[in-house]
Amino acid sequence: MVSGIPARLLSSAAKRGASIPRSRWFSIRKLHQRRGLLYNPEHGLGQFLPPPALRTAIDWQDGLLDRLNEEVKGTSEENLSVTQTVLNLSGYRERTLAFNYASLALNNSFFLDHLKPPSEESETHEKEMSSELFSAIETHHGSLSQLKSSFSAAAMGMFTNGWVWFVSDQRGITGILPTFGPGTLLVRSRKHMASGERGLIFGDSMRDGLESSPPDAPSESDVLPSDVTPPTSPTPKTQPPGTWPSSPVSGVSTSTLPPTPNPLGPRFIHTSRVLRDVDPSSKSTLFGVANRDTSPGDAATIKTVGQVLFPLFCVPVYEHSWMSAGYGVWGKEEWLKQLWSVIDWEKVSQSYNVARASQANFRG
């Protein structure tokens, strides 16, 4: 009950509200906001992300979303999801800042969403891994220990910021793939995430109306046509010394960008490399197991591996990650050792099963 307000006023207000077209409900700008984690951030994530380090990761997410909100204010992207923003702006140098913020927010969300606090009963959550995923890891990497070693080696081999991903394709072949800077693997695979919220990402929770239709991620053909030029960044700033323009560090939007490196081939450090190209003397590599006993049918299919990738989990290769965890500037290796105590293998297994189930659709 509402006391002290005449019933006629309440009735009149209700009628006015009912007269507002539904199309206007979603025209009101809704800022990207971080949704809560599924675990208590005050307790941290073991030695991998103790409370101060987890708070740093959360603060970084908040900062990315705040800066993204400023970048898209007054543009055609201000009411879009983070994912759609990445898709729309991926080809526009003038909007590099907004793209970077959105892409990094996607990656950081996915990273945090596939972790959970250490188990009180055991050192890891490996007992929650499905038998299918465990078998795939043994087949493609030799053992779970070898996967950990290869994954850490990929991260240790990166001398620039980026992300290292554990991925699968539709055949269930797993591999390790790095992306550099704000690069992401998520925009093409959003509909395949194991999240119970249809791939809702860390920062899209306020968009129930916009996210409900359609549930699947848009294809690359949905990106803005090349003859449409989005507005430049609405928040121009002076460039701090020692930073590239249009980088998340500089906060500068300009057409003077660092040179774009040559694109990596489609088979760079993941399992789509043809098996005959792998050194047979090595049982397992970053590309997967070096096995020449593959049947002719499997060998033919291997050539198509990697056309569609399903991210299973990822880790950031950013100094603030291990420094905030107390490992110091040179503590990346020790920090990575702690990752395996907090990987949510149950969720990873769910994503792997979804990847394998998609094979029928791929063939169809």
DAUR-V581457 format. One record per backbone hydrogen bond with DSSP energy under -0.5 kcal/mol. CO is the residue of the C=O (numbers start at 0). NH is the residue of the N-H. Records with the same first field share a line. If there is no record, write none. Layout:
CO: NH + NH
This chain:
0: 2
5: 9
6: 10
7: 11
8: 12
9: 13
10: 14
11: 15
12: 16
13: 17
14: 18
16: 19
20: 23 + 24
21: 24 + 25
23: 26 + 27
28: 30
32: 204
38: 40
39: 42
40: 43
44: 47 + 48
48: 44
49: 52 + 53
50: 54
51: 55
52: 56
53: 57
54: 58
55: 59
56: 60
57: 61
58: 62
59: 63
60: 64
61: 65
62: 66
63: 67
64: 68
65: 69
66: 70
67: 71
68: 72
70: 233
71: 74
74: 77
76: 79
80: 84
81: 85
82: 86
83: 87
84: 88
85: 89
86: 89
88: 91
90: 92
91: 94
92: 95
93: 232
94: 98
95: 99
96: 100
97: 101
98: 102
99: 103
100: 104
101: 105
102: 106
103: 107
104: 108
105: 109
106: 110
107: 111
108: 112
109: 113
110: 113
111: 114
113: 343
124: 127
125: 128
129: 133
130: 134
131: 135
132: 136
133: 137
134: 138
135: 139
136: 140
137: 141
139: 288
142: 146
143: 147
144: 148
145: 149
146: 150
147: 151
148: 152
149: 153
150: 154
151: 155
152: 156
154: 157
156: 158
160: 180
161: 316
162: 178
163: 314
164: 166 + 176
165: 311 + 312
166: 174
167: 309
168: 171
172: 168
174: 166
176: 164
178: 162
179: 182
185: 188 + 189
188: 191
189: 192
194: 197
196: 199
200: 202 + 203
202: 32
203: 206
206: 210
207: 211
209: 212
218: 221
219: 222
224: 227
226: 228
227: 229
237: 239
239: 242
243: 246
246: 250
251: 245 + 253
254: 256
264: 267
266: 268 + 269
269: 272
273: 276
274: 277
278: 281
280: 282
282: 289
284: 287
285: 175
287: 284
288: 290
289: 291
294: 298
295: 299
296: 300
297: 301
298: 302
300: 303
301: 304
303: 306
308: 310
309: 167
312: 165
314: 163
315: 317
316: 161
317: 320 + 321
318: 322
319: 323
320: 324
321: 326
322: 325
327: 330
330: 334
331: 335
332: 336
333: 337
334: 337
335: 338 + 339
337: 340
338: 341 + 342
339: 124
341: 115
342: 344
343: 347
344: 348
345: 349
346: 350
347: 351
348: 352
349: 353
350: 354
351: 355
352: 356
353: 357
354: 357
355: 358
356: 359
357: 361
358: 362
359: 363
